[in-house]
Amino acid sequence: MSQLAMESVSFEDVAVYFTWQEWQDLDLVQKLLYRDVMLENYSSLVSLGCCMIKPELILMLEREFGSWMAPDTSVWNLPGQSVCTG
């Protein structure tokens, strides 16, 4: 068997970007879900040592929504919202 080369994953490999118009078409719940997923992806990469510099997208999301650590600003805490995972 041959050894598989381990390649680093960057934030850009897992990030999803919207155009300005696409972003405007999202409702608040969709924007919060996007924010939560992007921040979770970033957090996972940081914990693995794959992401040393905070990407511009993360900085923008933090500015847009404030501190992502606040529990009342997560899509998971909105009343009546259920998010299904595959």
C-alpha positions in Angstrom: 0.0 0.0 0.0 1.2 3.5 -0.7 1.2 6.2 1.9 -1.4 8.9 1.2 0.1 12.4 1.5 -1.6 14.5 4.1 -2.5 17.9 2.7 -3.4 20.9 4.8 -6.9 22.2 4.5 -7.3 26.0 4.3 -10.3 28.1 5.2 -10.7 28.9 1.5 -11.2 25.2 0.8 -14.4 25.2 3.0 -15.6 28.7 2.7 -18.8 29.7 0.8 -19.0 33.2 -0.5 -22.2 35.1 -1.6 -22.4 38.0 -3.9 -23.8 41.2 -2.5 -27.2 40.5 -4.2 -27.3 36.9 -3.0 -26.6 38.1 0.6 -29.4 40.6 0.3 -31.8 37.8 -0.7 -31.1 35.8 2.4 -33.4 36.3 5.4 -32.0 36.7 9.0 -32.2 33.0 9.8 -30.3 32.1 6.7 -27.6 34.7 7.4 -27.3 33.5 11.0 -27.0 29.9 9.9 -24.3 30.9 7.4 -22.4 32.9 10.1 -22.6 29.9 12.5 -21.4 27.4 9.9 -18.5 29.6 8.7 -17.4 30.4 12.3 -17.6 26.7 13.2 -15.5 25.8 10.2 -12.9 28.4 11.1 -12.9 27.3 14.8 -12.4 23.7 13.7 -9.5 24.6 11.5 -7.9 26.7 14.2 -8.1 23.8 16.7 -6.3 21.6 14.1 -3.6 24.2 13.6 -4.6 24.8 10.0 -5.6 28.4 10.2 -3.2 30.9 11.8 -4.4 34.2 10.3 -8.1 35.2 10.7 -9.6 35.3 7.2 -11.3 38.5 6.0 -14.6 36.7 5.8 -14.5 35.9 9.5 -13.7 39.5 10.4 -16.6 40.7 8.2 -19.0 38.3 9.9 -17.9 39.4 13.3 -18.4 43.0 12.4 -21.8 42.3 10.8 -23.2 40.3 13.7 -21.1 41.3 16.7 -19.6 38.7 19.0 -20.3 35.2 17.7 -19.9 33.8 21.1 -23.1 35.4 22.4 -25.6 32.6 22.7 -28.7 34.7 21.8 -27.3 35.6 18.4 -27.1 32.0 17.0 -29.6 30.5 14.6 -29.7 27.5 17.0 -31.4 29.7 19.7 -34.1 31.3 17.6 -37.6 30.2 18.9 -39.5 28.0 16.5 -36.5 27.3 14.3 -35.3 23.8 13.7 -32.3 23.1 11.5 -32.1 19.6 10.0 -28.7 18.1 9.5 -28.2 15.4 6.8 
